[in-house]
Amino acid sequence: MKKFIYIILSTISIFVISCKMEPKMSVNTKITKLLQDTANNDRAKWDLEQLEHYNNICKVIGLNKLEDGSDSLEVRIWKQFSVFGMATDEEIYCIKIIDSTYMLSFYRVYCTHETYDENGNYNKWNAFKDPKLDSFKAISKTVHADKFKDIDLNKIWNIKSQSELKISDSIGFTDGTVTSIEIANKSKYKLIRHHVAHSYYRVTKNIEIKKYMDMRDKILLYFFQNRVYDLMN
């Protein structure tokens, strides 16, 4: 009996020791998504539709979804080229901070438009929600952080999406370019979407729209200065 108890106690001791020696597993923290409530907010609903479109584009070209977070600060600017919502071609300008360097990546995505299929037949599939790829171009370049010393990307967290602003429903435009900024890190994600921001600013003079345009244009300028854009045309 004593021998049996000794064996049990020894087994327990080994189990406890082995548990203490087991390395602690990292716990995946839940990403906080800074998106607007869609209740009584059509522009917030459009944000989600736009995000679905972006995520599907990422899936098609093999790019990670920022909505899932990023292991380091990552920013993307999207420019959608639209003709009454039918065309869904995109330009994507990506910045990822890696230690003391900035990885700049540019994508030009050419999607199949929903008016005709490859055989010239009219089809009714939704090219926005289910984008199909004709082709895409990509270029990347690594630059030192010193080139970005006069821009603070963390300020993007405080920039407001169009859906956050008090804009009368009587103000609207039927077509034009949608641009967005996505930003993510290990713990949070935000989408800042604006439809023809310059037109809304011209009508409303809303300073928050200007802050968005200024940040967007400043980032795009870095891409042009470093020649990270569509050089292949």
N, C-alpha and C positions, 0 to 999 in steps of 0.2 A: 504493500500500500504506500509506504514511504517512497519507494522507488518510483511508483506511478505518479505521485504528487510532484516529485522532483523533476520528472520528465515534463510534466505540464508546465511547471514554473519556468523551466529552462526554455521551453518553446515560447512562452509568453515574453520572456526577457529578450530572446532573439528577435521576436516580432517588433517589440518596442524599440530596440536599438536600430533595427533596419528601417523603421519608420522615421526615426530621428535623422538617419543618414540619407534618406530619400530627399533629393533636391526639391525645393518648393517650386510648384508650377505657377507660372505667371497667369493671372486672371485677366481675361479680355474685358476691358471696360466698355460699357455701352456708349456708342457715339451719340452725342447730343446734336440733334438736327434743328438748326435755327431756321425754321420755316413758319410761314404765317398760317393761322387758323383759316380754313377754307369756308367756315360758316359765314354766309352773307358776304362773301368776298370772292367775286369772280376772278379777279386778278391773281389771287392766291391759288385758285383752281388751275389757272393757266400756268402758274409756276410749276405745279406738280406734273402737268402734261408736258411742259418743256423739259423737266428733269427726266421724265420717262424717255423722251426722245434722246436726250444726251446719253443716258445710260445704255440705250440700244445702239447708238452710234459707237460708244466705247466697246461694247460687246463685239460689234462687227469688225472693228479695226484692232482689237486685242489690247485696248487700253483699260487700265483699272478704273473702277467707278470711285470717284471722290466721295460719293455719298457714304461709302463704307469706311471712310477715314483714311489717313495717310500716316506713315511712320515718321514723317517730318513735314514741316510746313509746305503745302503745295497749293498753287493757285492756277486756275485756268480761265482764260477769256474765250468765250464762244461768240462767233459772228455767223448768224444764219441769213442766208440769202433767200428771200421769199418773193414769189409772184402770186399774190392772193392765196398764200398758204400752200400752194401746190409744190413748189420747189423746196427741197430740204438740204441743199448743199451747205456745208459748214467749213469754217476756218476755226482751228483750235490753237490757242497760244498757251503753252504750259510752262510753269516755273516750279521747279522743285529744289529746295535748299538742302544741300548735302555738305555738312561741315562748313567749310569756308568757301564753297563754290555754289553757283547757281546753274542748274541744268535747264537750258532753254530748249523747248521742243515745239515745232510747228507742224500742224497737220492740215492738209487741204483735202476735204472729203467730197467726192462726187457721188451723189446718190441717184438711183433710178427714180425718175419722176413718175407719179401715179397716172398721168394721162395716158401713156402707152406702155405696153410691155415690149420685150425684146423682139417680138414678132410683128410689132406695129399694131397690135390689137388693143383697144381701150379696155382698161381694167378698173376695178373699183376698190382695190386694196388701199389701205390707209398708209401712205408713204411717210407720214409724220410719226405715227405710233409704231410702225413696223418698217423702218428704213432698210432698203436693200442697196448694197454697195456696187457701183460701177467700177470705181477705182479710188485710190487716195495717194497723196504724196506726203512725205515726211522728211524733216530735217532737224537735227539736234546739234547743240553746241554747248560746251561748258565754259562759263566765264567766272572770274574771281568775284567774290562778294563786294570788293571795293567798287566795282562798276555800279552797284546798287546802293551805295552808301547814302544817297540823297532821297531814297524812297523807303518808307516803312510799310511793308506788306501787311503787318498786323493791324494797321488802321482800316483794312478792308472789313474787319469784323464789325465795325461801327457804321459802315455804309448801308443805306437802306434800299431794299428792293422796291420796285414800283408798287407792289401789293401792300407795302407798309405805309404808303403815303395817302393822305386824304385828298384824292383827286375825284372830282365829280364824274359820275357815270355819263354825263352829257359830253364829256371830252373823250374823244377816241379817234383812232385812225384805222382804216380798213386794211392797209398793207404797209410794208416797209420792213426794214431789218430789225430783228431781235438780237440784242447783245446781252450777254450775261457774264458775271464773274462767279466762279465757284472757288471756295477756299476751304481747306480741311487740314487738320492735324490729327494727333492720336486720339483726341477726346471730343472734338466737335466738327461740325460741317455747316456751311451756309451757302445758299444760292441767292444771288442778287440779280434779278432779271428785269430788263427794261425793254419795252417795245418803243421804237423810234424815239429814244430819249431826247434828242435835240428838238423834236417837234413838241413833245410834252413840256419841255423846259421853255420853249418859245411862248407857249400859251399860258403856262402856270407860273413861270419864274420861280419855281420851287428850288431852293438852295440845295436840297438833298439830291436832286437830279443832277445838278452841276457838280456836286462832290463825286457822284458816281462817274460822270463823264470825264472829269479831270483825272481820277485814278485810272480808269480804263485807258485813256489816251496816253497817260504817262508810261504805263506798262508797255503798251504797244510800241511806243517810241523806242524803248530799250531793244525790242526785237528788231526794229528797222535799223537802229544804229549798229547792232551787232550782226546784221544781215542774216537774221533767222526768220525767214518768211519764204514765200513761194518764189524761189530763185530759178525754178525749172521750166518756166513758161518761155 
